[in-house]
Amino acid sequence: MALATDPPIQQKPLSFDEFLARYGNDNRYELIDGEVFDLEPTGQHEEVAAFITTKICVQIDRVNLPWFVLQRGLFRPANASMTAFRPDVAVIDRTELDQEPLWSEQSILTRGRSIKFVAEVVSGNWQNDYARKVEDYATLGILEYWIADYAGLGGIRHIGKPKRPTLSVCQLMDGEYEIQQFRDNQMIVSPTFPDLNLTAEQILEADR
């Protein structure tokens, strides 16, 4: 008998509706081009995501912004019928939710305008975080995207050699992301949260 934590056995590409029926209540999985991916949320992964969430919430509350942090809600881009991302951390603009067709009944977003900030904590499927999501999140107009690679799992072309824990901050400029990387005790520069007083090490070693 398969354990509850075993990855799904997929015979064919799934539509969004099929994915939602099978895995909609399980925040361990997301759908990309019909393929189901296990997000591999280890304890260390979750601690890094929780640390980012805590610090971002403080900033939102301090400035009294009409935003909130949604953890592991589904993001189904309106132009993609077989994709449903499940960001580790997403900052949502409450003023945009009346334009979201699925939000009132399900925790599902479809419009990039509803999302002010996204963070992905890198796991075994690092290619999605560094490649596919960089392209899609930029196309959807998400202004800031963090890639928190606490274990240095990303490819050499993304984080260099030797591979080290790296926080990549992607800022949308003219429709594409400009990426700035931070390591060790370097202070993070966040365009969305300019008063965020954190080093890369504090974020990437949040479990220690």
Secondary structure by P-SEA (a helix, b strand, c coil): cccccccccccccccaaaaaacccccccccccccccccccccaaaaaaaaaaaaaaaaaaaaacccbbbbcccbbbccccccbbbbccbbbbccccccccccccccccccccccccbbbbbbcccccccccaaaaaaaaacccbbbbbccccccccccccccccbbbbbbbbcccccbbbbbcccbbbbbcccccccccaaaaaaccc
